[in-house]
Amino acid sequence: MWRDQIKQEVIVALKSGDKKMVEVLRFLVSLIDKRELQLPPEGLTEAEEINVLRKELRNKEEAREMFLKAGREDLVKEQDYEIEIVKSYLPEEMGEDEIRERVKVVIIEKGKNFGAVMGETMKQVAGKASGDLVSKIVKEEMEK
């Protein structure tokens, strides 16, 4: 799973002397470990790990925006570096068209019940699309 891959990258970064990379990767591992402690035994799935990484990506992007508004270019560059590292561990996101097609199929199966459509779609696209984007598409398709 992702945690194991990141741990291997920590070792590589340690050997190469890249302290900043080690710091970022260890933080990601700690976030995944923390999430695992909140779940029942054997509850940590690959999708759950991806959700942890996506949440951290959102946090870093928000922090970057705040630093940009404050004129702190040094911190913006640091966030950019960390954002690129986190992105490198995330699978490529699905495109809007692909999500829209899945949503249409789910609406046919489940009817126009937002909760049911949203739940089923999120199961299908777990880790490959943000909930915000899926929600937007579901609302658009249900209005048709």
C-alpha positions as CSV (number, residue, x, y, z in Angstrom):
1,M,0.0,0.0,0.0
2,W,1.0,3.7,-0.1
3,R,2.4,3.8,3.4
4,D,4.9,1.1,2.6
5,Q,6.0,2.8,-0.6
6,I,6.4,6.1,1.2
7,K,8.5,4.4,3.9
8,Q,10.8,3.0,1.2
9,E,11.1,6.5,-0.2
10,V,12.1,7.8,3.3
11,I,15.0,5.4,3.3
12,V,16.1,6.5,-0.1
13,A,15.9,10.2,0.9
14,L,17.8,9.5,4.1
15,K,20.6,7.9,2.1
16,S,20.7,10.7,-0.3
17,G,20.8,13.3,2.4
18,D,17.5,15.1,1.4
19,K,16.4,16.2,4.8
20,K,13.4,18.2,3.5
21,M,12.1,15.2,1.6
22,V,12.5,13.0,4.6
23,E,10.6,15.4,6.8
24,V,7.7,15.6,4.3
25,L,7.5,11.9,3.8
26,R,7.7,11.0,7.5
27,F,4.8,13.5,8.1
28,L,2.7,11.7,5.4
29,V,3.5,8.3,7.1
30,S,2.4,9.7,10.4
31,L,-0.9,11.0,9.0
32,I,-1.6,7.6,7.6
33,D,-0.6,5.9,10.9
34,K,-2.9,8.3,12.8
35,R,-5.8,7.5,10.5
36,E,-5.2,3.8,10.9
37,L,-5.5,4.2,14.7
38,Q,-9.0,5.8,14.3
39,L,-10.3,2.8,12.3
40,P,-11.2,-0.7,13.4
41,P,-8.5,-3.4,13.0
42,E,-7.8,-4.1,9.4
43,G,-9.8,-1.1,8.5
44,L,-7.1,0.8,6.6
45,T,-7.6,0.3,2.9
46,E,-5.8,1.8,-0.1
47,A,-8.7,4.1,-0.7
48,E,-8.5,5.3,2.9
49,E,-4.8,6.0,2.5
50,I,-5.5,8.0,-0.6
51,N,-8.1,10.0,1.2
52,V,-5.6,10.9,3.8
53,L,-3.1,12.1,1.1
54,R,-5.9,14.1,-0.7
55,K,-6.9,15.8,2.6
56,E,-3.3,16.8,3.2
57,L,-3.0,18.0,-0.4
58,R,-6.0,20.3,0.2
59,N,-4.5,21.5,3.5
60,K,-1.2,22.4,1.8
61,E,-3.0,24.1,-1.1
62,E,-5.0,26.2,1.3
63,A,-1.9,27.1,3.3
64,R,-0.2,28.1,0.0
65,E,-3.0,30.5,-0.8
66,M,-2.8,32.1,2.6
67,F,0.9,32.5,2.4
68,L,0.5,34.0,-1.1
69,K,-2.0,36.6,0.2
70,A,0.4,37.4,3.0
71,G,3.2,38.0,0.6
72,R,5.4,35.2,2.1
73,E,7.1,33.9,-1.0
74,D,9.5,31.8,1.0
75,L,6.6,29.8,2.5
76,V,4.8,29.6,-0.8
77,K,7.9,27.9,-2.4
78,E,8.0,25.5,0.5
79,Q,4.4,24.6,0.1
80,D,4.8,24.2,-3.6
81,Y,7.6,21.7,-2.9
82,E,5.5,19.8,-0.5
83,I,2.4,19.9,-2.8
84,E,4.5,18.3,-5.6
85,I,5.6,15.5,-3.2
86,V,2.1,14.7,-2.1
87,K,0.8,14.8,-5.7
88,S,3.4,12.3,-6.7
89,Y,1.8,9.7,-4.5
90,L,-1.8,10.3,-5.6
91,P,-3.3,8.4,-8.5
92,E,-4.3,10.4,-11.5
93,E,-7.8,11.9,-11.0
94,M,-10.6,10.9,-13.3
95,G,-11.8,13.4,-15.8
96,E,-15.2,15.2,-15.5
97,D,-16.6,13.3,-18.5
98,E,-15.8,9.9,-17.1
99,I,-17.3,10.8,-13.7
100,R,-20.4,12.2,-15.5
101,E,-20.9,8.9,-17.3
102,R,-20.7,6.9,-14.1
103,V,-23.1,9.3,-12.4
104,K,-25.6,8.9,-15.3
105,V,-25.5,5.1,-14.9
106,V,-25.9,5.3,-11.1
107,I,-28.9,7.7,-11.5
108,I,-30.5,5.1,-13.7
109,E,-29.9,2.4,-11.1
110,K,-30.7,4.3,-8.0
111,G,-33.1,7.0,-9.1
112,K,-32.9,10.6,-8.3
113,N,-31.9,10.2,-4.6
114,F,-28.9,12.4,-4.0
115,G,-27.6,10.5,-1.1
116,A,-27.8,7.1,-2.8
117,V,-26.3,8.4,-6.1
118,M,-23.5,10.2,-4.2
119,G,-22.7,7.2,-2.1
120,E,-22.6,4.7,-4.9
121,T,-20.6,7.0,-7.2
122,M,-18.0,7.7,-4.4
123,K,-17.6,3.9,-4.0
124,Q,-16.9,3.6,-7.7
125,V,-14.5,6.5,-7.9
126,A,-12.8,6.1,-4.5
127,G,-9.5,7.8,-4.5
128,K,-9.8,8.9,-8.1
129,A,-12.0,12.0,-7.7
130,S,-12.7,14.6,-5.1
131,G,-16.0,14.5,-3.3
132,D,-16.6,18.2,-4.2
133,L,-16.3,17.5,-8.0
134,V,-18.5,14.4,-7.7
135,S,-21.1,16.3,-5.7
136,K,-21.2,19.1,-8.3
137,I,-21.6,16.6,-11.2
138,V,-24.3,14.7,-9.3
139,K,-26.3,17.9,-8.7
140,E,-26.0,18.9,-12.3
141,E,-27.1,15.5,-13.6
142,M,-30.0,15.3,-11.2
143,E,-31.3,18.7,-12.4
144,K,-31.6,17.4,-16.0
